[in-house]
C-alpha cells in the first residue's frame, strides 16, 4: 500500500514537471513561429514594393516629375508619393488612424516624434491588414534617398516593434529602393537586430539571410 502511494506521488511529480516544461517551451516555440512568419511576410512585401516602383517609374511622365520639383514642402511631396502608391498598396487615406498605436524599437524604447525614424502620417493599407508610413527626406543630395517608407506588416496587432513586425525602405531616384541597414556589415546588422539594438537594420539583415535571435 505504501509502495502504491509512493508510485502515485512519483507519477504525479513527473507529470507536473513535464507539464511545466511544456508550458515553458510552447510560448517560445509559438513566438519563434510567429517571428519566422513575419520575416517571410516582410520579404514578400519588399519584393512586391520593388516591383511596384518599377511599374510606377515606367509610367512616370515629365508632369509628375515637375510636380515633385515644384512642391513647396516635405508634406506636399509626401502627398504626391502617397497618390502614386495608393492604388498599389490599397491605402485608405480617409480612415482615422488610432492614437494608441505607438511603435517601439527592438530594445524596448519608444519611438519619439523627434526621432529620425518617426513618421508623422500613417495609413491603413491592404484593407487594414498593414500600416504604411511615408516620410520625405529633405536633403536631396546626389545618390541620397528621397523618401523613406515604413511597413507594419501585421497592422495594429502587437508587437509594433522595429525589426519584429515593422520594417522600412529608402526610395531613391527612378524608384529604386533599398532596405534600412543596406551596406552595413553582417556583424553590425546582427548587433542592431538584437534586443540591445534598435531593430531598424533588421530590414536589410533579414533580406540577406540573417536569422532572428530566439
N, C-alpha and C positions, 0 to 999 in steps of 0.2 A: 504494500500500500504506500509506503514511504517512497519506494523507488518510482512508482507510478506518478505520485505528486511531483517528485523531483523532475521526472521526464517532462511533465506538462509545463512546469516552470521554465525548464531549459528551452523547450519548444517555443513558449511564449516570448522569452527574451530574444531568441533567434529571429522570430517573426518580426518583432518590433524593430530590431536592428536592421533587418533587410528593408522593412518599410521606410525607416528613417533614411537609409541610403538612397532608396528610390526617390523619396521626396526631395532630397538634396540634388540628385542628378537630373531629374526631369526638367526643372526650370532652366538649368544651364543648357541642356540639350535643345529645349524649345527656343531659348534665346539665340543659340547658335544657328538653328534652322531659320529663324526669322531674319537674322542678320545676313545670312547667305542669300536669302530670297531678296532682301533689299538691295544687296550688291548686284545681283543679277538684274533686277529692275532698273538700277542706275545705269548699268552698261547698255541695256536695251534702250533706255531713254536717250542716252548720249548718242547712240547710233542714229536714232530717229531724228534727233535735233540736228545732227551733222547733215543728214540728207535734206532736212527741211531748209537749211540755209543754202544748200547747193541749189535747190529749186528756186528759192527766193532770189538768189543772186542772178540766176539765169533770166528771171523775169523783171529785174530791176531796170528801170529806164532813167534817163537823164533828169526827168522831172522829179522823181523820187529822191535822187541824189541831191538835187538842188534844194529840196525841202529840208533835208538834214543839214545842208550847209547854211541855209538861211535861218535855221532855228535859233531863237534868242537865248534859250536856257536849256539846262540839262533836262528839266521836266518836259519841255516840248520835244526834245529828241527821244526821250523815253516813250512818250505817247506815240510818236511816229513808228518806233520799233514795235510797240505793242500792236499797232494796227496791222503791221506786216505779219507778225507771228500768230496773231489772234485766231484766225481760222484753222491753222495747222495744229495748234495746241488746244483748240476748243476752250479758249479762255472766256470766262464770264466776267466782264468789267463792271457790271451793274449790281451784282450781288454784294451786299455789305460784308466786309471781312471781319471775323470775330476778334475782339480785343484781347481775349485770353490767350491767343497764340503768341508764345514767347520763346523763340529759338534759343538754344544753348550751344556752347562749344563742347567738344568732347571731354574736356577736363571739368565740366560741370558749371563753369561760369556763364553768366548771361551775356547775350549779345546786346550791347547798348547802342543807343541812337547815334553816338559819336564814333562808333567803330567802323572801320573800313568796310567790313562785310555786313553792315546793316543795310537793309532795303526798306525804303520808306513805303513803297506801294507794292502790295502783294495781291495776287489774284488767284481765284479758283480756276483750275484747268482740268481738262479731261473729265468733264461732267462732275466736278467737285472732288475727284479722287486724288488730285495733286494740287500743289501750291506752286506758283511761279512768281518770281520777283525779277524786276528789270531795273538796272542802275546804269546811268550814263557815267563814263569816266571822263572827266573834264579835260585832262591833258591828252591831246591827240598828237603825240609825237610820233616820229617815224618808227614803224614796227611795234608800236604800243597798241594794246587793245582799246577798242572804242566803247564797249559796253561790257557789263557783267550780267549774268543771269543765274538765279538760284532755283533749285527744284527740290521741294519736299515731296518725295515720291510716294508717300502714303498720306498726304494731306495733313489734316489737323490731328490725326492719330499720333500718339507718342511713339518715339521719344522726342521728336522735334529737335534733333541734335545733329550738328555738322559732323559728317563722317559716318553717321549711322543711317539716318534717313534723309538728310539734307546734303546736297552736292551742288557744285557750281561750275560754270564755264566762263571763259573770256571770249568775247566776239571781236574779231579783227576785221580789217578792210576786206572787201569782197566776200564777206560772210564766212570766213574761216573761223573755226572755233578750236579752243584748247581747254582742257580741264584745269581747275585750280591746282597748283603744285607742279605743273609741267616744267620740265627742265631740271628739277631737283634730283639729287642722288637718292638711291633706294634707302640708304641709311637715314637720311634727313626725312624722307617721306614716312618711313616706319616710325620715327620718333614723333613726328607731328600727328600721325594717325594712331595715337595711343591715348590712354587715359590721362597722360600728362601733357598732351598737346591739344591744339585747338580742333583738330579733325578736318580743317579746311582742305589740307592737301591729300586727304583720302580720295578726293575726286579723281586725282591722277594715279594715286597709289593702286587703287583697285582696277584702273584701266590697264595697268601693265602687269597684272598678276599678283599684286600684293595680297597677303592674307590678313584677315582681321584677327586681333588678339582675343582669344576666348578664355 
